[in-house]
Amino acid sequence: MSKYARDEFDAVEENSARHGVHRSSLEPQRRSLMPLMIVGVAALCVGALAFFIMPKVLDNTAAPALETAIASASVSPSATPSAEPTVTQDPTTAPVETPTPTPTPDSVVNKATPVAIFNAVGTPGLAGRYSGLVINDGWSVSQSANWAGQAQTTSVIFYNGIEQKANAEALSALLNIPTVVDTADLGLPLAVVLGPGA
């Protein structure tokens, strides 16, 4: 042992709770798992929200204008305004002619107008095959790629303005795609979107 004289620090009781200056009590502390469980459940809820809700929010904002244009546009290529006035008959008054709008003259087919062709079904080489058909008929193809817009239920030819209507109808006859829609939302004069059945 040491050769130093005993002092008050050497006189420690055997069963005392005091264990020295730098030591704390050796009693075990019980930790609760509740905070960890709460954090885990909150993380799970945030993950589920991001997985189920965010794709729907992002998908709905991707092309709302295009969806509106498709829903509100006339899809019949042969629908032309009637040239005959409509006559209504009322037994108490004389027949009154209801004027109909004068149809605008059709534009001329211009095969130099660039055509964009998009594959909306994911079939490999589909846009390239249709591009070949269009080029062989004398048209100019500006791009041939996969469709990044909203999913299509059928093939559609989009045209931008009345001056492109004759071009769209000529492509409709060439590719056997009856759905023709006038929209400026794509920013392209002519676009062929190949949907299911193409």
C-alpha positions in Angstrom: 0.0 0.0 0.0 0.9 3.6 0.1 3.2 5.2 2.6 1.1 8.3 2.9 -0.8 9.3 6.0 -4.5 8.6 6.1 -6.8 11.6 5.7 -10.6 12.2 5.4 -10.8 10.8 1.9 -9.6 7.4 3.1 -12.5 7.1 5.5 -15.3 6.2 3.1 -18.0 3.9 4.3 -18.3 0.5 2.7 -22.1 0.8 1.8 -22.2 4.4 0.9 -23.8 5.7 -2.4 -20.8 8.0 -2.7 -18.3 6.6 -5.2 -15.7 9.3 -5.6 -15.7 12.8 -7.0 -15.8 11.8 -10.7 -18.1 8.9 -10.6 -21.9 8.9 -10.6 -24.2 6.4 -9.2 -24.1 2.9 -10.8 -27.9 2.5 -10.9 -29.1 1.3 -14.4 -31.3 3.8 -16.3 -34.2 2.5 -18.3 -34.6 4.1 -21.7 -37.9 4.3 -23.4 -38.4 3.3 -27.0 -41.5 5.5 -27.4 -39.7 8.5 -29.0 -37.9 6.2 -31.5 -41.2 4.6 -32.4 -42.9 8.0 -32.9 -40.1 9.1 -35.2 -40.3 5.8 -37.2 -44.1 6.1 -37.7 -43.8 9.8 -38.8 -41.1 8.8 -41.3 -43.2 6.0 -42.6 -46.2 8.4 -43.1 -44.0 10.9 -45.0 -42.7 8.2 -47.2 -46.2 6.8 -48.0 -47.4 10.4 -48.8 -44.4 10.9 -51.1 -44.9 7.6 -52.8 -48.7 7.7 -53.4 -49.7 11.3 -53.5 -46.7 13.2 -55.2 -46.8 11.2 -58.5 -50.5 12.1 -58.9 -49.8 15.7 -58.2 -46.9 15.9 -60.6 -48.6 13.9 -63.3 -51.7 16.1 -63.2 -49.7 19.3 -63.6 -47.6 17.9 -66.5 -50.0 18.6 -69.3 -53.3 20.0 -68.1 -53.6 22.4 -71.1 -53.1 19.5 -73.5 -55.8 17.4 -71.8 -58.2 20.4 -71.9 -57.4 20.9 -75.6 -58.1 17.3 -76.4 -61.3 17.2 -74.4 -62.7 20.4 -75.9 -61.5 20.0 -79.5 -63.5 18.5 -82.2 -62.1 15.1 -83.1 -64.1 14.4 -86.2 -62.0 15.1 -89.4 -65.1 15.2 -91.6 -67.2 17.6 -89.5 -67.7 20.7 -91.6 -70.2 23.5 -91.0 -73.4 23.3 -92.8 -73.8 25.6 -95.8 -77.6 25.6 -95.7 -79.4 27.9 -93.3 -81.5 26.3 -90.6 -85.2 27.1 -90.8 -87.3 27.0 -87.6 -91.1 26.8 -87.8 -93.4 28.3 -85.3 -97.2 28.2 -86.0 -97.7 31.7 -84.8 -94.9 33.5 -86.7 -93.4 33.3 -90.1 -90.4 31.1 -90.7 -87.1 32.7 -89.5 -83.8 31.9 -91.0 -81.0 31.3 -88.5 -77.6 32.4 -90.1 -74.8 29.9 -89.9 -71.1 31.0 -89.8 -69.5 31.1 -93.1 -66.9 28.3 -93.4 -63.4 29.4 -93.8 -61.6 28.3 -96.9 -59.5 25.2 -96.4 -55.7 25.7 -96.4 -53.5 24.1 -99.0 -51.5 20.9 -98.3 -47.8 21.9 -97.8 -45.6 18.8 -97.4 -42.6 21.0 -96.5 -44.2 21.7 -93.1 -42.2 19.7 -90.5 -44.0 16.8 -88.8 -43.1 15.6 -85.4 -43.9 11.9 -84.7 -44.1 10.6 -81.2 -44.4 7.0 -79.9 -46.9 7.0 -77.0 -47.1 3.2 -76.5 -43.5 2.3 -76.0 -43.3 -0.2 -78.9 -39.6 -0.1 -80.1 -39.2 1.5 -83.5 -42.8 2.5 -83.9 -42.1 6.2 -84.4 -39.3 5.4 -86.8 -41.6 3.2 -88.9 -44.2 5.9 -89.2 -41.5 8.5 -90.0 -40.5 6.3 -92.9 -44.1 6.3 -94.2 -44.4 10.0 -93.9 -41.0 10.7 -95.5 -41.8 8.3 -98.4 -44.9 10.3 -99.1 -42.8 13.5 -99.5 -43.3 15.1 -96.0 -40.5 16.5 -93.9 -40.0 14.9 -90.4 -38.6 17.3 -87.7 -38.3 14.7 -84.9 -39.1 11.1 -84.2 -39.1 10.3 -80.5 -41.0 8.9 -77.5 -44.0 10.8 -76.2 -43.4 12.5 -72.9 -46.9 13.9 -72.4 -50.0 12.4 -70.9 -50.9 8.8 -71.8 -53.1 8.6 -75.0 -56.0 6.3 -75.5 -55.8 6.4 -79.3 -53.6 7.8 -82.0 -54.0 11.6 -82.6 -52.8 14.1 -85.1 -52.4 17.6 -83.5 -52.2 20.6 -85.7 -51.7 24.3 -84.9 -54.2 26.6 -86.5 -56.6 26.5 -89.5 -53.7 26.9 -91.9 -52.4 23.4 -90.8 -55.8 21.7 -91.0 -55.4 20.5 -94.6 -52.0 19.1 -93.7 -53.4 17.3 -90.7 -56.2 15.8 -92.8 -53.7 14.7 -95.5 -51.6 13.0 -92.7 -54.8 11.5 -91.3 -55.6 9.9 -94.6 -52.0 8.7 -95.2 -51.6 7.1 -91.7 -55.2 6.0 -91.2 -55.6 8.1 -88.0 -59.1 9.6 -87.9 -58.6 11.7 -84.7 -57.4 15.3 -85.6 -57.2 18.0 -82.9 -56.4 21.7 -83.3 -54.2 22.9 -80.5 -51.3 25.4 -80.0 -50.2 23.8 -76.7 -47.5 21.7 -78.2 -45.8 24.6 -80.0 -45.5 22.4 -83.2 -47.3 22.9 -86.5 -48.0 19.2 -86.9 -47.5 16.3 -84.4 -48.5 12.7 -84.8 -48.9 10.9 -81.4 -49.1 7.1 -81.9 -51.3 5.6 -79.3 -52.7 2.0 -78.8 -53.6 0.2 -82.0 -51.0 2.1 -84.1 
